[in-house]
């Protein structure tokens, strides 16, 4: 049995990577102005993920208003990504809108927009979602490149919760391949559901490390990890046979622009981005460092 087949048989064991229990109404936010969306760009049949008709490796949709694409350019813009097992409504109400309110409570006064992707539908399992997250990397990269070209004076800040980290790492790799080294000013990982070697400088046993790309294509990279995050120390380790970046921080040599932050005071996997029980003050502080 190969790893992919095995992971398919234990997909129920990673159900805890889905975020639940925090709604937009509870967070007090009035929402966000717009979303970058790749919903409906992927489907799965016979255990294989594929692009649906009318979509390619780098296209994306825009729903609502993205400041700088509509209207004047802001000084800074946060793009917030959700993680595993989120419907469009769940991504909006449980992750992106509460994060916007949390960052505001932490002192950030710029706009927040969401990036929403196919992380949940009826026959999607854990490893399928990881594959779709990887394939969303070039789409996020295309958005960041396009936005930076149109708004060169705006500080673009990309924030990923949980499996959203996988999308971001693959976007960084794509931007580096394109030579678009100035598109992203800061990357922030919150409870990252990727392996703890992923952002390391080249380490031979693992092909999928992104440290050199991070050094070349990101201004600053901050990882907020929680050693008490039971979702990552339980469900993620069970699925991946590895330690999550969001549970222990980086294992191997970090890029020069990488900083780990131990926020083991955070209440749980669902609260990093909340004013109550999260670490938003520490996150926002990195954006002004």
C-alpha positions, 0 to 999 in steps of 0.5 A: 500500500502506498502513502497516498492509498493509505492516507485515503483510508484514514481520512476520517482521522483528520476531521479535526483539521476542520475549523468550527465553532466561531462565527462572524456574528460572534467575532463582531466583524461586518465582513470583508470587502472582497474575495479572491476565489478558485471555488469550482476550479477543481473536482475529483474523480476516481481518486484524481484531482483535475481542473474543471472546464474553463479553468487553467493553472493560474486563473482566479476569480474576484468576488466583491471589491478588492481595494487596489483593483477597485478604487485607490490603492491601500498602503497595505493589504492582507490576504487571508487563506483558510484551511482544510474542510471549509465550505465557502460559507464556513471559510467566510464566517468561521475564518476570514471574517473573524480574522479581519476582526481579530487583526483590527482588534490587534491594531491593524487598520488596513483592509483584509480580503479573503482567498477561498479555495476548494477544500471541501466537497462530498468526495474530497479526502485529506490527501486530495485536499493537499493536492488541490492546495498545492495546485492552488499555489500558482493561482495565488501567485498569479493574483499576488503578481498581478496585484503587485504590478498594479499596486507597487506601493502597497505592502501585500501581506499573505496569511495562511491558517492551517492547510492554507500554508500549503497554498502559500508555499507553492505560491512562493515557489511559483513566484520565484520561478517567474522571477517575481521577487517583490510581490509579497512583503510578508507571509504569516503562518498560523497553525500551519498544517505542513511539515516542519521541514517545509520552509527550510533551506535545501535539505537533501532527504526532502525535495519539497523545501522552500527556504531558498525561494522564501529568501528570494521572494518574500520580504519577511516570513513569520511562523506562529506555532503552538505546541499545545495545538491538539489538532496538529499534534493529533490529527495532522501527525496521524495523517502525515507521519510527521510533525507540523510546522504549526506545532513545533516550528522549523526543524532544519536551517531556516531562511535568513528572513524566517522567524518562529514565534512560540504562541503556545498560549493560544487556546486552540487550532481555531483561535490564532486569529481571534482577539480573544484567545489568539495571538493577533497582537503578536501578528500585527506587531510583525507587520510594523517591525 
